[in-house]
Amino acid sequence: MIKAVLTDIEGTTTSLSFVHEVLFPMRGETWPGLSGSTGMMSKSGSCWTGCSSSSSAISNEGQIIDLLDYWMQEDRKETVLKSLQGLMWRTGYENGDFTGHVYEDAARNLRTWHEAGMELAVFSSGSVAAQKLLFRHSDFGDLTPLFSHYFDTTIGTKREAGAYKKIATTMYHASAEILFLSDVVEELNAARAAGMQTTQLIRDGQAAGDHPVAASFDEIALKTGN
């Protein structure tokens, strides 16, 4: 029986186009601006430390900016990049430049499941801060109270079973009691290898794997139990 639902964001609760056409293009001149206000790019800051650990050639802020831009173009799941993007996006949300896109069927079913006592959690390559911003400023109002846990790549990568085992332990559930929702087959494979139940969301013509599939949250039937 399912006692908890763990959901991906991009392509699952949220459209790929919102992430790639609204959030990702926000780079502009924001990297240098953030370095001045947060100190993340100072030699003791998290950007310098994180980037230097990936490239021994880092010796100045300009090289950090070039590396961050390269990671963005590749959509790399680097924790330091995701943290910095979260800081950028906060300004856009708080200024009302945009709201967080969430599919209507996702918002409605998440609320229904929460009201029924189902525990809900998020696992995304975006930072926890970025996850909370999207759901707090969603098209359907503040959805953050629906979720008991938020997980990002600090717990492990989404294509490794170990991350899902850690999540189950953190949530105090057996892996088999958790349903993981994602549009990415490799992520679903990792969750299944960890013992979780899985369903693949097919919203944008993705190739289906050998997991149960759903075109929307309305097609996900939860077998619940105490």
For each residue, the residues with C-beta under 8 A, 3 or more apart:
1: 177 223 224 225 226
2: 5 118 177 178 179 197 222 223 224 225
3: 118 119 173 177 178 224 225
4: 118 119 120 121 171 173 177 178 179
5: 2 113 118 119 120 121 178 179 180 181 222
6: 121 122 123 151 164 167 171 178 179 180 181 191 196
7: 12 13 106 110 120 121 122 123 180 181 182
8: 11 12 13 122 123 124 158 180 181 182 183 184 187 201
9: 12 13 14 19 122 124 126 131 134
10: 14 16 19 124 125 126 183
11: 8 14 15 16 182 183 184 201 203 204 206
12: 7 8 9 106 181 182 183 201 203
13: 7 8 9 102 103 106 107 110
14: 9 10 11 18 19 100 101 102 103 106 134
15: 11 18 19 101 103 203 204
16: 10 11 19 20 204
17: 20 21 22
18: 14 15 21 22 23 100 101
19: 9 10 14 15 16 22 23 24
20: 16 17 23 24
21: 17 18 24 25
22: 17 18 19 25 26 98 101
23: 18 19 20 26 85 89
24: 19 20 21 27 72 75 85
25: 21 22
26: 22 23 30 85 88 89 92
27: 24 30 31 69 72 88
28:
29: 32 33
30: 26 27 33 34 88
31: 27 34 35 41 64 65 68 69 84
32: 29 35 36 61 65
33: 29 30 36 37
34: 30 31 37 38 40 41 84 87 88
35: 31 32 38 39 40 41 42 45 47 61
36: 32 33
37: 33 34
38: 34 35 45 87
39: 35 42 44 45
40: 34 35 45 46 47 48 84 87
41: 31 34 35 45 47 48 61 64
42: 35 39 45 48
43: 48
44: 39 48 49
45: 35 38 39 40 41 42 48 49
46: 40 49 50 80 83
47: 35 40 41 50 51 64 68 80 84
48: 40 41 42 43 44 45 51 52 58 64
49: 44 45 46 52 53 80
50: 46 47 53 54 78 79 80
51: 47 48 54 55 58 63 64 67 68 80
52: 48 49 55 56 58
53: 49 50
54: 50 51 67 78
55: 51 52 58 63 67
56: 52
57: 63
58: 48 51 52 55 63 64 67
59: 63
60: 63 64
61: 32 35 41 64 65
62: 65 66
63: 51 55 57 58 59 60 66 67
64: 31 41 47 48 51 58 60 61 67 68
65: 31 32 61 62 68 69
66: 62 63 69 70
67: 51 54 55 58 63 64 70 71
68: 31 47 51 64 65 71 72 81 84
69: 27 31 65 66 72 73
70: 66 67 73 74
71: 67 68 74 76 78 81
72: 24 27 68 69 75 76 81 85
73: 69 70
74: 70 71
75: 24 72
76: 71 72 81
77: 82 125 153 157 158
78: 50 54 71 81 82
79: 50 82 83 127 152 153 154
80: 46 47 49 50 51 83 84
81: 68 71 72 76 78 84 85
82: 77 78 79 85 86 125 126 127 130 152 153
83: 46 79 80 86 87 127 129
84: 31 34 40 47 68 80 81 87 88
85: 23 24 26 72 81 82 88 89 126 127 130
86: 82 83 89 90 126 127 129 130 133
87: 34 38 40 83 84 90 91 129
88: 26 27 30 34 84 85 91 92
89: 23 26 85 86 92 93 130 133 134
90: 86 87 93 94 129 133
91: 87 88 94 95
92: 26 88 89 95 97 98
93: 89 90 96 97 98 99 100 133 134 136 137
94: 90 91 137
95: 91 92
96: 93
97: 92 93
98: 22 92 93
99: 93 137 138 139
100: 14 18 93 133 134 135 136 137 138 139
101: 14 15 18 22 138 139
102: 13 14 106 107 134 135 138 139 140 143
103: 13 14 15 106 107 203 216 217
104: 107 108 140
105: 108 109 216 217 218
106: 7 12 13 14 102 103 109 110 216 217
107: 13 102 103 104 110 111 138 139 140 143
108: 104 105 111 112 217
109: 105 106 112 113 217 218 220
110: 7 13 106 107 113 114 120 143 146 217
111: 107 108 114 115 143 146
112: 108 109 115 116
113: 5 109 110 116 118 120 222
114: 110 111 117 118 120 146
115: 111 112
116: 112 113 224
117: 114
118: 2 3 4 5 113 114 222 224
119: 3 4 5 148 171 173
120: 4 5 7 110 113 114 146 147 148
121: 4 5 6 7 147 148 149 150 151 167 171
122: 6 7 8 9 131 135 147 149 150 151
123: 6 7 8 151 152 155 158 163 164 167 180
124: 8 9 10 130 131 151 152 158
125: 10 77 82 152 153 158
126: 9 10 82 85 86 130 131 134 152
127: 79 82 83 85 86 130 131 152
128: 131 132 150 151 152 154
129: 83 86 87 90 132 133
130: 82 85 86 89 124 126 127 133 134
131: 9 122 124 126 127 128 134 135 150 152
132: 128 129 135 136 144 150
133: 86 89 90 93 100 129 130 136 137
134: 9 14 89 93 100 102 126 130 131 137 138
135: 100 102 122 131 132 138 142 143 144 146 147
136: 93 100 132 133 142 143 144
137: 93 94 99 100 133 134 142
138: 99 100 101 102 107 134 135 141 142 143
139: 99 100 101 102 107
140: 102 104 107 143
141: 138
142: 135 136 137 138 145
143: 102 107 110 111 135 136 138 140 146 147
144: 132 135 136 147
145: 142
146: 110 111 114 120 135 143
147: 120 121 122 135 143 144 150
148: 119 120 121 171
149: 121 122 167 170 171
150: 121 122 128 131 132 147
151: 6 121 122 123 124 128 155 163 167 170
152: 79 82 123 124 125 126 127 128 131 155
153: 77 79 82 125 156 157 158
154: 79 128
155: 123 151 152 163 166 167 170
156: 153 160 162 163 166
157: 77 153 160 163
158: 8 77 123 124 125 153 163 182 184 186 187 190
159: 186 187 189 190
160: 156 157 163 190
161: 164 165 190 191 193 194
162: 156 165 166 194
163: 123 151 155 156 157 158 160 166 167 190 194
164: 6 123 161 167 168 175 180 190 191 193 194 195 196
165: 161 162 168 169 175 194 195
166: 155 156 162 163 169 170
167: 6 121 123 149 151 155 163 164 170 171 178
168: 164 165 171 173 174 175 178 194 195 196
169: 165 166 172
170: 149 151 155 166 167
171: 4 6 119 121 148 149 167 168 178
172: 169
173: 3 4 119 168 177 178
174: 168 177 178 195
175: 164 165 168 178 194 195 196
176: 195 196 197
177: 1 2 3 4 173 174
178: 2 3 4 5 6 167 168 171 173 174 175 196 197
179: 2 4 5 6 196 197 198 199 220 222
180: 5 6 7 8 123 164 187 188 191 196 197 198 199
181: 5 6 7 8 12 198 199 201 217 220
182: 7 8 11 12 158 187 188 191 198 200 201
183: 8 10 11 12 200 201 202 203 204 206
184: 8 11 158 187 188 206
185: 188 189 200 206 207 208 209 211
186: 158 159 189 190
187: 8 158 159 180 182 184 190 191
188: 180 182 184 185 191 192 198 200 209 211
189: 159 185 186 192 193 209
190: 158 159 160 161 163 164 186 187 193 194
191: 6 161 164 180 182 187 188 194 196 198
192: 188 189 195 196 197 198 211
193: 161 164 189 190
194: 161 162 163 164 165 168 175 190 191
195: 164 165 168 174 175 176 192
196: 6 164 168 175 176 178 179 180 191 192
197: 2 176 178 179 180 192
198: 179 180 181 182 188 191 192 211 212
199: 179 180 181 211 212 213 214 220
200: 182 183 185 188 206 208 209 211 212 213 214
201: 8 11 12 181 182 183 213 214 215 216 217
202: 183 205 206 208 213 214 215
203: 11 12 15 103 183 206 215 216
204: 11 15 16 183
205: 202
206: 11 183 184 185 200 202 203
207: 185
208: 185 200 202 211 213
209: 185 188 189 200
210:
211: 185 188 192 198 199 200 208
212: 198 199 200
213: 199 200 201 202 208
214: 199 200 201 202 217 218 219 220
215: 201 202 203 219
216: 103 105 106 201 203 219
217: 103 105 106 108 109 110 181 201 214 220
218: 105 109 214
219: 214 215 216
220: 109 179 181 199 214 217
221:
222: 2 5 113 118 179
223: 1 2
224: 1 2 3 116 118
225: 1 2 3
226: 1
